[in-house]
Amino acid sequence: MREILSTTLLIIGGGPGGYVAAIRAGQLGVPTIIVEGSQPGGTCLNIGCIPSKAWIHAAGEYERACQQAHVSTLGISVQHPSIDSAQTLAWKDGIVSRLTAGVEALLKKAGVRLVRGWARVLDGKTVEVKTDEGAQRIQCEHLLLAAGSEPMPLPSMPFGDRVISSTEALSPRQIPKRLVVVGGGYIGLELGTVYRKLGAEVSVVEAQDRILPSYDADLTQPVSKALGRMGITLHLKSKVLGLNAAGDAVRVQGETGTETLLPADQVLLAIGRRPRTQGWGLESLQLSRSGNALRIDEQCRTSMRNVWAIGDITGEPMLAHRAMAQGEMVAELVAGRKRRFTPAAIPAVCFTDPEIVTAGLGPSHAKEAGLDCIVSQFPFSANGRAMTLESNEGFVRVVARRDNHLIVGWQAVGRGVSELSAAFSQSLEMGARLEDVAGTIHAHPTLGEAIQEAALRALGHALHL
């Protein structure tokens, strides 16, 4: 055992929440150590958000090239398009490497010590880290748990061989001929769409009666239509029973109880993620739980004094930007500042084709909250910029209180709508009313004009509809 290290703040997990907390703590002069078993950046940067968006972009470019090899309304002609998946993989890995190196440089700049290894909690102030050089014990005044989440397994179909998680799906050595995706949520559909655009035959099995069940049907309908046009087969209200005896097909039970076989060279298991709370001594702290997640208050405090938790380990919504905001706040609390985590809204984006973005309350949630609301939407079919992007499907929708026009929610579906998320969140955080958005001059021609038009329509006088 080497000499025991001591610090004010010890962070377990170098993902978005953990590294942001570390950087901010360092900026505030708080002695900080962060422990990370792999590369800084966590799941999001290394095997999640960033690499998946890289593949989504590459697959989209390849699809467009293939379309231009046949009929192009733009007059562009491409001969015999092909894709070298190994080169695409190297490009994706290069992006990840640059970003992880950037995070490491930022930690160093902030004076944060990075300890590479796997942590095991001994008590609320002591952690032992298994490093390449041997065991390292670290003592702290404040312990921040930011261990993230992990893919959920399916008892009837454990990971291994042909059954892969999103981690393996993002580093393909070759594209399978037939891919079965188990789970019609955002992870399964994002990656299923990528593989379909790259040439795989894709089938999606979902237990619910529609895809993306956490979003309302109006938002998911354009996505469902697009999947059909791509040739992705949906098996809704269906249960996966496991692989067949030969291991080359998935046994699926439909709504009527009839069992069918879906041939598969590979199976992507994407039924969700769970907080990573097992296997590193966390149970020794006996922290209060909410299901499998750690229970926290509005300052991200756990049930043990000076033990904090942020991000996926605290449950839904499992979003990197939520973890980042929580991490920044905890760092400031440890430094003696006064903060609470009470955001007006946390935006969520589904990077399917078309994309979906939500912030705040949807129509049904507003009704459940007892609010009498105006619901108004503006279609991209009436937006000039959408037409120039060869995409006029989808819409922007606003939800606002009828009595005072306070905006309580935004939703959109369409190409590139993820970039509208900042405007949605900012208007909610600032307590904007319909008149505020309607009276703001929006640049023309942009997709953002649909935001103004949705507000104008809610007030009864949309200009372009």
C-alpha positions in Angstrom: 0.0 0.0 0.0 1.3 3.4 -1.0 1.1 6.5 1.0 -2.4 7.6 1.7 -3.6 10.6 -0.3 -5.8 13.3 1.3 -8.0 15.8 -0.3 -11.0 18.1 0.3 -13.1 16.7 -2.6 -12.9 13.2 -4.0 -14.9 12.4 -7.1 -15.6 8.8 -8.2 -16.3 8.9 -12.0 -14.8 11.0 -14.7 -17.9 11.4 -16.9 -19.6 14.7 -17.8 -20.9 15.2 -14.2 -17.7 14.2 -12.5 -15.2 16.1 -14.6 -17.2 19.3 -14.7 -17.5 19.1 -10.9 -13.7 18.6 -10.7 -12.9 21.5 -13.1 -15.2 23.9 -11.3 -13.9 22.8 -7.8 -10.4 23.4 -9.1 -11.3 26.8 -10.4 -12.7 27.7 -6.9 -9.5 26.5 -5.2 -10.9 23.3 -3.7 -8.2 20.6 -3.5 -9.7 17.9 -5.7 -8.9 14.3 -6.8 -11.0 12.5 -9.5 -10.9 8.7 -10.0 -11.6 7.3 -13.4 -11.1 3.7 -14.4 -11.1 4.3 -18.1 -10.7 7.5 -20.1 -11.9 10.9 -18.9 -15.3 11.8 -20.3 -17.2 8.6 -19.2 -19.8 6.8 -21.1 -21.1 9.9 -22.9 -17.8 11.0 -24.5 -16.2 7.6 -25.0 -19.0 5.1 -25.8 -22.2 7.1 -25.8 -23.3 10.6 -26.9 -20.3 11.7 -28.9 -19.5 8.5 -30.9 -23.1 7.8 -31.6 -23.6 11.2 -33.1 -20.5 10.7 -35.2 -21.9 7.5 -36.6 -25.3 9.2 -37.1 -23.6 11.9 -39.2 -21.5 9.4 -41.2 -24.5 7.1 -41.9 -26.6 10.2 -43.0 -23.8 11.3 -45.4 -23.6 7.8 -46.9 -27.4 7.6 -47.2 -27.4 10.9 -49.1 -24.7 9.7 -51.4 -26.6 6.5 -52.2 -29.8 8.5 -52.9 -27.8 10.8 -55.3 -26.6 7.7 -57.1 -30.2 7.2 -58.2 -32.5 10.2 -58.4 -31.6 13.6 -56.9 -33.9 16.6 -57.0 -30.9 18.7 -56.5 -29.3 17.6 -59.7 -26.3 16.0 -58.0 -25.0 12.7 -59.4 -22.8 10.3 -57.5 -21.4 7.1 -59.0 -21.1 3.9 -57.0 -20.9 5.2 -53.4 -19.3 3.0 -50.8 -18.3 3.3 -47.2 -15.2 2.0 -45.5 -16.5 1.3 -42.0 -12.9 0.9 -40.7 -12.1 4.4 -41.8 -15.3 5.7 -40.3 -14.5 4.0 -37.0 -11.0 5.5 -37.1 -12.5 9.0 -37.7 -14.9 8.5 -34.8 -12.2 7.3 -32.5 -10.1 10.3 -33.5 -12.9 12.7 -32.3 -13.2 10.8 -29.0 -9.4 10.8 -28.5 -9.2 14.6 -29.1 -12.1 15.2 -26.7 -10.8 13.0 -23.9 -7.3 14.6 -24.2 -9.1 18.0 -24.0 -10.9 17.0 -20.8 -7.6 15.7 -19.2 -5.9 19.0 -20.1 -8.7 21.0 -18.5 -8.5 19.0 -15.3 -4.7 19.6 -15.2 -5.3 23.3 -15.9 -7.7 23.5 -13.0 -5.2 21.8 -10.7 -7.2 18.6 -10.3 -5.3 15.4 -9.7 -6.5 12.5 -11.9 -6.1 9.0 -10.5 -6.6 6.2 -13.1 -8.1 3.1 -11.6 -11.1 1.4 -10.2 -12.5 2.7 -6.9 -13.9 0.8 -4.0 -15.7 2.7 -1.2 -14.5 1.7 2.3 -16.5 4.4 4.2 -17.9 7.9 3.7 -14.4 9.4 3.7 -12.1 6.6 2.5 -11.8 5.0 -1.0 -9.3 2.4 -2.2 -8.3 2.6 -5.8 -7.0 -0.3 -7.8 -4.4 1.2 -10.2 -1.8 -0.3 -12.5 0.8 0.5 -9.8 -1.1 -1.2 -7.0 -3.7 -0.1 -4.4 -4.0 3.5 -3.6 -6.0 4.7 -0.6 -7.5 8.2 -0.6 -9.2 10.1 2.2 -11.4 13.1 1.8 -13.7 15.6 3.5 -16.3 15.4 0.7 -17.1 12.4 -1.4 -18.9 12.9 -4.7 -20.4 9.8 -6.4 -20.6 10.1 -10.2 -20.3 6.5 -11.3 -22.9 6.8 -14.1 -25.0 4.0 -15.5 -24.7 0.7 -17.4 -26.8 -1.1 -20.1 -29.6 -3.2 -18.7 -29.3 -6.9 -19.4 -32.3 -9.2 -20.3 -32.5 -12.4 -18.3 -33.6 -14.4 -21.4 -30.8 -12.9 -23.5 -27.5 -12.1 -21.7 -24.8 -10.0 -23.3 -22.2 -12.0 -25.2 -21.4 -13.4 -28.7 -24.1 -12.1 -31.0 -25.9 -10.1 -28.3 -24.3 -6.7 -27.9 -24.9 -3.5 -26.1 -24.6 0.1 -27.4 -20.9 0.0 -26.5 -20.1 -2.7 -29.0 -22.6 -1.3 -31.6 -20.5 1.9 -31.7 -17.3 0.1 -32.7 -18.4 -2.2 -35.5 -15.7 -4.0 -37.4 -18.2 -4.8 -40.1 -21.9 -4.1 -40.6 -24.1 -7.2 -40.1 -26.5 -8.3 -42.8 -29.4 -8.7 -40.3 -29.7 -6.7 -37.0 -32.5 -7.2 -34.5 -32.8 -4.3 -32.1 -34.5 -5.2 -28.8 -36.1 -2.0 -27.4 -37.8 0.9 -29.3 -36.4 3.7 -27.1 -34.0 6.4 -28.3 -30.8 4.3 -28.0 -32.2 1.4 -30.0 -33.8 3.6 -32.7 -30.7 5.9 -33.1 -28.4 3.0 -33.6 -30.9 0.9 -35.6 -31.3 3.8 -38.0 -27.5 4.1 -38.4 -27.2 0.4 -39.2 -30.0 0.5 -41.6 -28.5 3.5 -43.5 -25.2 1.6 -43.6 -27.0 -1.4 -45.3 -28.2 -3.7 -42.6 -31.6 -5.2 -42.6 -33.1 -4.0 -39.3 -36.0 -5.2 -37.2 -37.0 -3.5 -33.9 -38.9 -5.3 -31.2 -40.8 -3.2 -28.6 -43.0 -4.3 -25.8 -45.2 -1.2 -25.9 -47.8 -0.4 -28.6 -45.5 2.3 -30.1 -41.9 3.4 -30.4 -40.4 6.0 -28.1 -43.1 5.4 -25.5 -41.8 8.2 -23.2 -42.7 10.8 -25.9 -46.2 11.7 -26.9 -47.7 10.1 -30.1 -47.7 13.4 -32.1 -44.0 13.6 -31.8 -43.2 10.0 -32.6 -45.5 9.6 -35.6 -43.1 11.3 -38.0 -40.3 9.1 -36.7 -42.4 6.0 -37.2 -43.2 7.0 -40.8 -39.5 7.7 -41.5 -38.5 4.3 -40.2 -41.1 2.7 -42.5 -39.7 4.5 -45.5 -36.2 3.3 -44.5 -37.3 -0.2 -44.5 -37.0 -0.8 -40.8 -39.5 -3.4 -39.6 -41.3 -2.7 -36.3 -42.6 -5.5 -34.1 -44.8 -3.7 -31.5 -46.5 -5.2 -28.4 -44.0 -8.0 -28.7 -41.9 -9.9 -26.1 -38.5 -11.3 -26.7 -38.2 -14.9 -25.4 -34.5 -15.3 -26.2 -32.4 -16.8 -29.0 -33.3 -20.0 -30.8 -31.3 -23.2 -30.2 -29.0 -22.4 -33.1 -28.4 -18.9 -31.8 -29.0 -17.2 -35.2 -32.5 -15.9 -34.6 -34.5 -14.1 -32.0 -37.7 -15.7 -30.6 -40.5 -13.1 -30.4 -43.9 -13.5 -29.0 -46.6 -11.3 -30.4 -49.7 -9.8 -28.9 -51.7 -12.9 -29.7 -49.2 -15.2 -28.1 -47.9 -16.5 -31.5 -44.1 -17.1 -31.5 -42.0 -16.1 -34.6 -38.3 -16.1 -35.4 -36.4 -13.1 -36.5 -33.1 -14.1 -38.2 -30.2 -12.2 -36.7 -26.5 -12.0 -37.4 -26.4 -9.6 -34.4 -28.7 -8.5 -31.7 -28.6 -5.1 -30.1 -30.0 -5.1 -26.6 -31.2 -1.6 -25.9 -33.9 -1.9 -23.2 -32.5 0.9 -21.1 -29.8 1.7 -18.6 -29.5 1.3 -14.8 -27.5 3.2 -12.2 -24.1 1.7 -11.6 -24.4 1.0 -7.9 -23.1 -2.6 -7.7 -19.6 -4.0 -7.4 -17.6 -1.1 -5.9 -18.5 -1.1 -2.2 -21.3 1.4 -2.3 -23.6 -0.8 -0.3 -21.3 -0.2 2.7 -22.6 3.4 3.0 -26.2 2.2 3.3 -27.4 5.3 1.5 -31.1 5.9 1.0 -32.4 4.7 -2.4 -35.1 5.4 -4.8 -35.4 2.1 -6.4 -31.9 1.2 -7.6 -30.9 4.9 -7.8 -29.4 7.0 -5.0 -31.9 9.3 -3.3 -30.7 13.0 -3.3 -32.1 16.3 -2.3 -32.2 19.6 -4.3 -28.5 20.1 -3.5 -27.5 16.6 -4.6 -26.8 15.5 -1.0 -27.3 11.9 -0.1 -28.5 10.6 3.3 -24.9 10.6 4.6 -23.3 13.9 5.5 -20.8 15.2 3.0 -21.5 12.4 0.6 -23.0 13.8 -2.7 -24.3 12.1 -5.8 -24.9 13.4 -9.3 -25.9 12.1 -12.8 -27.2 8.7 -13.8 -26.5 7.1 -10.5 -29.3 9.2 -9.1 -31.8 8.0 -11.7 -33.9 9.7 -14.4 -33.5 11.8 -16.4 -30.2 10.2 -17.4 -28.8 13.1 -19.4 -25.2 14.3 -19.6 -26.2 17.9 -19.4 -28.2 17.3 -16.2 -25.1 15.7 -14.6 -22.9 18.6 -15.7 -25.2 21.2 -14.1 -25.4 19.1 -10.9 -21.6 18.7 -10.8 -21.0 22.4 -11.2 -23.5 23.1 -8.4 -21.9 20.6 -6.0 -18.4 22.0 -6.5 -19.8 25.5 -5.6 -21.5 24.1 -2.5 -18.3 22.4 -1.3 -16.5 25.8 -1.9 -19.0 27.4 0.4 -21.4 29.0 -2.0 -25.2 28.8 -1.9 -26.9 26.9 -4.7 -29.9 24.6 -5.3 -30.7 22.5 -8.3 -34.1 23.8 -9.3 -34.0 24.1 -13.1 -37.2 25.3 -14.8 -36.6 22.6 -17.4 -34.1 20.0 -18.6 -34.2 19.6 -22.4 -34.1 16.1 -23.9 -33.2 15.2 -27.5 -33.7 12.1 -29.4 -31.3 12.0 -32.4 -33.5 9.9 -34.7 -34.2 10.9 -38.2 -36.2 13.2 -37.8 -35.0 14.4 -34.4 -37.2 15.1 -31.4 -36.6 17.7 -28.8 -38.6 18.5 -25.6 -38.4 20.9 -22.8 -40.8 21.5 -20.0 -44.4 20.2 -20.0 -46.1 18.5 -22.9 -49.9 19.0 -23.3 -50.8 15.9 -21.3 -48.4 16.6 -18.5 -49.7 20.2 -18.3 -53.3 18.8 -18.0 -52.2 16.3 -15.4 -50.7 19.2 -13.4 -54.1 20.9 -13.4 -53.1 23.7 -15.8 -55.5 25.2 -18.4 -53.2 25.6 -21.4 -53.1 26.9 -24.9 -51.4 24.3 -27.2 -50.2 25.6 -30.6 -47.9 24.2 -33.2 -46.4 25.5 -36.4 -45.5 23.0 -39.2 -42.2 23.0 -41.0 -44.1 22.6 -44.2 -44.6 26.4 -43.9 -41.0 27.1 -43.1 -38.7 28.2 -45.9 -35.5 27.0 -44.4 -36.9 23.5 -43.8 -37.8 23.3 -47.5 -34.2 24.2 -48.5 -33.0 21.4 -46.3 -35.3 19.0 -48.2 -37.3 18.4 -45.0 -40.7 19.8 -44.4 -42.1 17.2 -42.1 -42.5 17.9 -38.4 -43.4 21.0 -36.3 -42.7 23.2 -33.3 -45.2 23.1 -30.5 -45.7 25.5 -27.6 -47.6 24.9 -24.4 -48.6 28.0 -22.4 -51.0 28.9 -19.6 -54.2 30.4 -20.9 -54.6 32.9 -18.0 -51.3 34.7 -18.3 -49.6 33.2 -21.4 -46.6 31.9 -19.4 -44.8 29.3 -21.5 -44.6 26.0 -19.7 -43.3 23.7 -22.4 -41.9 23.3 -25.9 -41.6 20.3 -28.2 -40.4 19.8 -31.8 -39.9 17.1 -34.3 -38.0 17.5 -37.6 -34.5 17.7 -39.2 -32.0 19.6 -37.1 -34.5 20.5 -34.3 -31.9 19.5 -31.6 -30.4 23.0 -32.2 -33.6 24.6 -31.0 -33.2 23.1 -27.5 -31.2 26.1 -26.2 -34.0 28.6 -27.2 -36.6 26.3 -25.6 -34.8 26.0 -22.3 -33.8 29.7 -22.1 -37.4 30.9 -22.6 -38.6 28.5 -19.8 -35.8 29.5 -17.5 -36.4 33.2 -18.0 -40.2 32.8 -17.5 -41.0 34.0 -21.0 -44.6 34.5 -22.1 -46.1 34.0 -25.6 -45.8 37.8 -26.3 -42.1 37.7 -25.4 -41.3 35.1 -28.0 -43.8 36.4 -30.6 -42.3 39.9 -30.3 -38.7 38.7 -30.7 -37.2 39.2 -34.2 -36.0 35.8 -35.4 -33.5 35.6 -38.3 -34.8 34.6 -41.7 -34.6 32.0 -43.1 -34.1 29.7 -40.1 -35.8 26.8 -38.5 -36.1 29.0 -35.4 -38.7 31.1 -37.1 -41.1 28.2 -36.4 -40.7 29.0 -32.7 -41.9 32.6 -33.2 -44.7 31.4 -35.5 -45.9 28.8 -32.9 -46.1 31.6 -30.3 -47.9 33.9 -32.8 -50.4 31.2 -33.7 -51.1 30.6 -30.0 -52.0 34.3 -29.8 -54.2 33.9 -32.8 -52.3 35.5 -35.6 -49.6 33.3 -37.2 -48.2 35.2 -40.2 -47.3 32.3 -42.5 -50.1 29.9 -42.0 
